[in-house]
């Protein structure tokens, strides 16, 4: 079953520490449990949540690495 597909909008979820505003991103690739998300502006901090928008189910991802 596919949970995310390329070009789905992704939003960085707010954290309790009130992180600076992070722009919208988009899913560029899904390989197994790894989801690549590209952001045009600032990157969300490591360990923050990302929520995939415009999808049938609620899908929340965790930022593990910046490349």
N, CA, C and O atoms as a printed pandas DataFrame, in Angstrom:
     atom_number atom_name residue_name chain_id  residue_number  x_coord  y_coord  z_coord
0              1         N          UNK        A               1    0.841   -1.167    0.000
1              2        CA          UNK        A               1    0.000    0.000    0.000
2              3         C          UNK        A               1    0.885    1.227    0.000
3              4         O          UNK        A               1    1.869    1.278    0.737
4              5         N          UNK        A               2    0.557    2.208   -0.805
5              6        CA          UNK        A               2    1.323    3.450   -0.889
6              7         C          UNK        A               2    0.720    4.492    0.036
7              8         O          UNK        A               2   -0.477    4.771   -0.030
8              9         N          UNK        A               3    1.553    5.069    0.901
9             10        CA          UNK        A               3    1.078    6.067    1.847
10            11         C          UNK        A               3    1.411    7.485    1.412
11            12         O          UNK        A               3    0.724    8.428    1.805
12            13         N          UNK        A               4    2.418    7.643    0.634
13            14        CA          UNK        A               4    2.782    8.971    0.145
14            15         C          UNK        A               4    3.211    8.827   -1.303
15            16         O          UNK        A               4    3.824    7.832   -1.690
16            17         N          UNK        A               5    2.890    9.805   -2.071
17            18        CA          UNK        A               5    3.303    9.758   -3.459
18            19         C          UNK        A               5    4.017   11.061   -3.798
19            20         O          UNK        A               5    3.779   12.080   -3.151
20            21         N          UNK        A               6    4.872   11.042   -4.785
21            22        CA          UNK        A               6    5.592   12.261   -5.146
22            23         C          UNK        A               6    4.655   13.426   -5.409
23            24         O          UNK        A               6    3.546   13.248   -5.913
24            25         N          UNK        A               7    5.095   14.573   -5.076
25            26        CA          UNK        A               7    4.447   15.871   -5.182
26            27         C          UNK        A               7    3.291   16.114   -4.240
27            28         O          UNK        A               7    2.517   17.044   -4.464
28            29         N          UNK        A               8    3.138   15.311   -3.186
29            30        CA          UNK        A               8    2.145   15.632   -2.158
30            31         C          UNK        A               8    2.714   16.748   -1.296
31            32         O          UNK        A               8    3.874   16.675   -0.891
32            33         N          UNK        A               9    1.921   17.789   -1.003
33            34        CA          UNK        A               9    2.408   18.867   -0.141
34            35         C          UNK        A               9    2.664   18.355    1.273
35            36         O          UNK        A               9    1.919   17.519    1.785
36            37         N          UNK        A              10    3.713   18.860    1.893
37            38        CA          UNK        A              10    4.072   18.469    3.255
38            39         C          UNK        A              10    4.255   19.732    4.066
39            40         O          UNK        A              10    4.901   20.676    3.611
40            41         N          UNK        A              11    3.691   19.761    5.270
41            42        CA          UNK        A              11    3.833   20.901    6.156
42            43         C          UNK        A              11    4.579   20.480    7.404
43            44         O          UNK        A              11    4.359   19.386    7.922
44            45         N          UNK        A              12    5.458   21.339    7.890
45            46        CA          UNK        A              12    6.136   21.073    9.151
46            47         C          UNK        A              12    5.161   21.390   10.278
47            48         O          UNK        A              12    4.581   22.475   10.320
48            49         N          UNK        A              13    4.985   20.444   11.186
49            50        CA          UNK        A              13    4.080   20.637   12.311
50            51         C          UNK        A              13    4.750   21.519   13.353
51            52         O          UNK        A              13    5.962   21.427   13.551
52            53         N          UNK        A              14    3.979   22.374   14.024
53            54        CA          UNK        A              14    4.580   23.236   15.045
54            55         C          UNK        A              14    5.037   22.404   16.238
55            56         O          UNK        A              14    4.434   21.379   16.557
56            57         N          UNK        A              15    6.099   22.849   16.893
57            58        CA          UNK        A              15    6.583   22.163   18.084
58            59         C          UNK        A              15    6.318   23.019   19.300
59            60         O          UNK        A              15    5.951   24.188   19.184
60            61         N          UNK        A              16    6.503   22.437   20.455
61            62        CA          UNK        A              16    6.288   23.175   21.704
62            63         C          UNK        A              16    7.283   24.317   21.844
63            64         O          UNK        A              16    7.002   25.307   22.520
64            65         N          UNK        A              17    8.450   24.187   21.205
65            66        CA          UNK        A              17    9.486   25.219   21.312
66            67         C          UNK        A              17    9.276   26.369   20.327
67            68         O          UNK        A              17   10.134   27.244   20.211
68            69         N          UNK        A              18    8.160   26.378   19.625
69            70        CA          UNK        A              18    7.828   27.448   18.673
70            71         C          UNK        A              18    8.979   27.707   17.701
71            72         O          UNK        A              18    9.602   28.768   17.721
72            73         N          UNK        A              19    9.240   26.736   16.869
73            74        CA          UNK        A              19   10.312   26.845   15.872
74            75         C          UNK        A              19   10.002   27.949   14.878
75            76         O          UNK        A              19    8.837   28.294   14.680
76            77         N          UNK        A              20   11.040   28.514   14.244
77            78        CA          UNK        A              20   10.790   29.534   13.228
78            79         C          UNK        A              20    9.940   28.957   12.094
79            80         O          UNK        A              20    9.913   27.747   11.869
80            81         N          UNK        A              21    9.262   29.839   11.399
81            82        CA          UNK        A              21    8.370   29.418   10.309
82            83         C          UNK        A              21    9.141   28.634    9.248
83            84         O          UNK        A              21   10.185   29.073    8.766
84            85         N          UNK        A              22    8.606   27.473    8.899
85            86        CA          UNK        A              22    9.219   26.620    7.893
86            87         C          UNK        A              22    8.280   26.578    6.699
87            88         O          UNK        A              22    7.067   26.441    6.861
88            89         N          UNK        A              23    8.836   26.696    5.512
89            90        CA          UNK        A              23    8.025   26.684    4.304
90            91         C          UNK        A              23    7.436   25.323    4.001
91            92         O          UNK        A              23    7.751   24.329    4.655
92            93         N          UNK        A              24    6.582   25.298    3.003
93            94        CA          UNK        A              24    5.997   24.037    2.560
94            95         C          UNK        A              24    7.041   23.248    1.786
95            96         O          UNK        A              24    7.928   23.811    1.143
96            97         N          UNK        A              25    6.910   21.942    1.865
97            98        CA          UNK        A              25    7.794   21.057    1.125
98            99         C          UNK        A              25    6.964   20.132    0.257
99           100         O          UNK        A              25    5.735   20.211    0.247
100          101         N          UNK        A              26    7.642   19.251   -0.475
101          102        CA          UNK        A              26    6.917   18.270   -1.282
102          103         C          UNK        A              26    7.683   16.957   -1.280
103          104         O          UNK        A              26    8.914   16.930   -1.278
104          105         N          UNK        A              27    6.924   15.873   -1.280
105          106        CA          UNK        A              27    7.515   14.541   -1.314
106          107         C          UNK        A              27    8.105   14.332   -2.703
107          108         O          UNK        A              27    7.416   14.489   -3.711
108          109         N          UNK        A              28    9.390   13.975   -2.744
109          110        CA          UNK        A              28   10.045   13.762   -4.032
110          111         C          UNK        A              28   10.316   12.296   -4.313
111          112         O          UNK        A              28   10.442   11.902   -5.472
112          113         N          UNK        A              29   10.409   11.470   -3.256
113          114        CA          UNK        A              29   10.744   10.066   -3.455
114          115         C          UNK        A              29   10.366    9.260   -2.218
115          116         O          UNK        A              29   10.507    9.739   -1.093
116          117         N          UNK        A              30    9.890    8.043   -2.427
117          118        CA          UNK        A              30    9.592    7.126   -1.331
118          119         C          UNK        A              30   10.276    5.797   -1.637
119          120         O          UNK        A              30   10.008    5.175   -2.664
120          121         N          UNK        A              31   11.156    5.370   -0.745
121          122        CA          UNK        A              31   11.824    4.073   -0.877
122          123         C          UNK        A              31   11.694    3.374    0.474
123          124         O          UNK        A              31   12.374    3.737    1.434
124          125         N          UNK        A              32   10.824    2.377    0.543
125          126        CA          UNK        A              32   10.578    1.684    1.810
126          127         C          UNK        A              32   10.024    2.654    2.837
127          128         O          UNK        A              32    9.029    3.336    2.591
128          129         N          UNK        A              33   10.677    2.708    3.994
129          130        CA          UNK        A              33   10.231    3.601    5.063
130          131         C          UNK        A              33   10.855    4.991    4.959
131          132         O          UNK        A              33   10.576    5.856    5.790
132          133         N          UNK        A              34   11.689    5.212    3.957
133          134        CA          UNK        A              34   12.372    6.500    3.792
134          135         C          UNK        A              34   11.587    7.371    2.821
135          136         O          UNK        A              34   11.280    6.960    1.702
136          137         N          UNK        A              35   11.270    8.579    3.270
137          138        CA          UNK        A              35   10.526    9.532    2.443
138          139         C          UNK        A              35   11.395   10.775    2.273
139          140         O          UNK        A              35   11.752   11.426    3.255
140          141         N          UNK        A              36   11.730   11.100    1.037
141          142        CA          UNK        A              36   12.499   12.312    0.755
142          143         C          UNK        A              36   11.532   13.464    0.538
143          144         O          UNK        A              36   10.581   13.361   -0.237
144          145         N          UNK        A              37   11.795   14.567    1.239
145          146        CA          UNK        A              37   10.951   15.763    1.134
146          147         C          UNK        A              37   11.848   16.938    0.779
147          148         O          UNK        A              37   12.875   17.155    1.421
148          149         N          UNK        A              38   11.464   17.692   -0.238
149          150        CA          UNK        A              38   12.240   18.860   -0.664
150          151         C          UNK        A              38   11.534   20.129   -0.204
151          152         O          UNK        A              38   10.330   20.290   -0.402
152          153         N          UNK        A              39   12.303   21.033    0.418
153          154        CA          UNK        A              39   11.780   22.320    0.870
154          155         C          UNK        A              39   12.445   23.423    0.077
155          156         O          UNK        A              39   13.645   23.361   -0.187
156          157         N          UNK        A              40   11.679   24.435   -0.309
157          158        CA          UNK        A              40   12.226   25.572   -1.043
158          159         C          UNK        A              40   12.864   26.579   -0.101
159          160         O          UNK        A              40   13.821   27.259   -0.471
160          161         N          UNK        A              41   12.344   26.678    1.105
161          162        CA          UNK        A              41   12.857   27.647    2.075
162          163         C          UNK        A              41   13.633   26.969    3.180
163          164         O          UNK        A              41   14.449   26.082    2.929
164          165         N          UNK        A              42   13.373   27.391    4.405
165          166        CA          UNK        A              42   14.070   26.842    5.570
166          167         C          UNK        A              42   13.686   25.380    5.790
167          168         O          UNK        A              42   12.558   24.971    5.518
168          169         N          UNK        A              43   14.644   24.607    6.286
169          170        CA          UNK        A              43   14.394   23.198    6.604
170          171         C          UNK        A              43   13.864   23.078    8.030
171          172         O          UNK        A              43   14.281   23.835    8.907
172          173         N          UNK        A              44   12.957   22.147    8.273
173          174        CA          UNK        A              44   12.484   21.939    9.647
174          175         C          UNK        A              44   13.594   21.298   10.481
175          176         O          UNK        A              44   14.403   20.542    9.945
176          177         N          UNK        A              45   13.645   21.583   11.762
177          178        CA          UNK        A              45   14.679   20.988   12.619
178          179         C          UNK        A              45   14.560   19.462   12.683
179          180         O          UNK        A              45   13.481   18.901   12.491
180          181         N          UNK        A              46   15.686   18.806   12.954
181          182        CA          UNK        A              46   15.717   17.358   13.134
182          183         C          UNK        A              46   14.757   16.980   14.268
183          184         O          UNK        A              46   14.629   17.721   15.243
184          185         N          UNK        A              47   14.099   15.858   14.148
185          186        CA          UNK        A              47   13.125   15.287   15.095
186          187         C          UNK        A              47   11.773   16.003   15.081
187          188         O          UNK        A              47   10.905   15.669   15.888
188          189         N          UNK        A              48   11.570   16.973   14.192
189          190        CA          UNK        A              48   10.254   17.605   14.059
190          191         C          UNK        A              48    9.333   16.717   13.243
191          192         O          UNK        A              48    9.784   15.854   12.490
192          193         N          UNK        A              49    8.049   16.937   13.402
193          194        CA          UNK        A              49    7.044   16.186   12.649
194          195         C          UNK        A              49    6.710   16.913   11.353
195          196         O          UNK        A              49    6.686   18.143   11.301
196          197         N          UNK        A              50    6.455   16.133   10.311
197          198        CA          UNK        A              50    5.955   16.650    9.036
198          199         C          UNK        A              50    4.634   15.955    8.770
199          200         O          UNK        A              50    4.528   14.742    8.945
200          201         N          UNK        A              51    3.632   16.698    8.352
201          202        CA          UNK        A              51    2.330   16.107    8.052
202          203         C          UNK        A              51    2.049   16.241    6.561
203          204         O          UNK        A              51    2.116   17.337    6.004
204          205         N          UNK        A              52    1.735   15.120    5.920
205          206        CA          UNK        A              52    1.415   15.116    4.496
206          207         C          UNK        A              52   -0.015   15.608    4.331
207          208         O          UNK        A              52   -0.932   15.100    4.976
208          209         N          UNK        A              53   -0.201   16.588    3.474
209          210        CA          UNK        A              53   -1.514   17.171    3.212
210          211         C          UNK        A              53   -2.114   16.558    1.961
211          212         O          UNK        A              53   -1.403   15.933    1.174
212          213         N          UNK        A              54   -3.409   16.726    1.768
213          214        CA          UNK        A              54   -4.137   16.249    0.579
214          215         C          UNK        A              54   -3.954   14.749    0.376
215          216         O          UNK        A              54   -3.658   14.298   -0.730
216          217         N          UNK        A              55   -4.132   13.982    1.440
217          218        CA          UNK        A              55   -4.002   12.529    1.387
218          219         C          UNK        A              55   -5.219   11.924    2.081
219          220         O          UNK        A              55   -5.813   12.559    2.952
220          221         N          UNK        A              56   -5.590   10.714    1.706
221          222        CA          UNK        A              56   -6.780   10.066    2.260
222          223         C          UNK        A              56   -6.673    9.798    3.757
223          224         O          UNK        A              56   -7.673    9.880    4.470
224          225         N          UNK        A              57   -5.477    9.479    4.242
225          226        CA          UNK        A              57   -5.286    9.225    5.662
226          227         C          UNK        A              57   -4.304   10.236    6.230
227          228         O          UNK        A              57   -3.555   10.871    5.488
228          229         N          UNK        A              58   -4.311   10.383    7.556
229          230        CA          UNK        A              58   -3.359   11.297    8.189
230          231         C          UNK        A              58   -1.997   10.617    8.207
231          232         O          UNK        A              58   -1.854    9.519    8.745
232          233         N          UNK        A              59   -1.007   11.259    7.625
233          234        CA          UNK        A              59    0.337   10.705    7.541
234          235         C          UNK        A              59    1.312   11.693    8.156
235          236         O          UNK        A              59    1.475   12.809    7.661
236          237         N          UNK        A              60    1.958   11.279    9.234
237          238        CA          UNK        A              60    2.923   12.125    9.930
238          239         C          UNK        A              60    4.297   11.487    9.813
239          240         O          UNK        A              60    4.464   10.304   10.112
240          241         N          UNK        A              61    5.279   12.267    9.378
241          242        CA          UNK        A              61    6.657   11.814    9.197
242          243         C          UNK        A              61    7.540   12.515   10.216
243          244         O          UNK        A              61    7.163   13.548   10.767
244          245         N          UNK        A              62    8.711   11.955   10.462
245          246        CA          UNK        A              62    9.666   12.576   11.376
246          247         C          UNK        A              62   10.936   12.948   10.616
247          248         O          UNK        A              62   11.456   12.147    9.838
248          249         N          UNK        A              63   11.435   14.168   10.842
249          250        CA          UNK        A              63   12.675   14.605   10.203
250          251         C          UNK        A              63   13.827   13.882   10.890
251          252         O          UNK        A              63   14.022   14.027   12.097
252          253         N          UNK        A              64   14.590   13.103   10.126
253          254        CA          UNK        A              64   15.696   12.333   10.693
254          255         C          UNK        A              64   17.048   12.858   10.225
255          256         O          UNK        A              64   18.050   12.684   10.919
256          257         N          UNK        A              65   17.091   13.497    9.059
257          258        CA          UNK        A              65   18.373   13.899    8.494
258          259         C          UNK        A              65   18.167   15.011    7.478
259          260         O          UNK        A              65   17.149   15.052    6.787
260          261         N          UNK        A              66   19.137   15.909    7.391
261          262        CA          UNK        A              66   19.160   16.932    6.339
262          263         C          UNK        A              66   20.250   16.553    5.345
263          264         O          UNK        A              66   21.371   16.230    5.738
264          265         N          UNK        A              67   19.923   16.593    4.068
265          266        CA          UNK        A              67   20.932   16.302    3.038
266          267         C          UNK        A              67   21.138   17.513    2.156
267          268         O          UNK        A              67   21.947   17.470    1.229
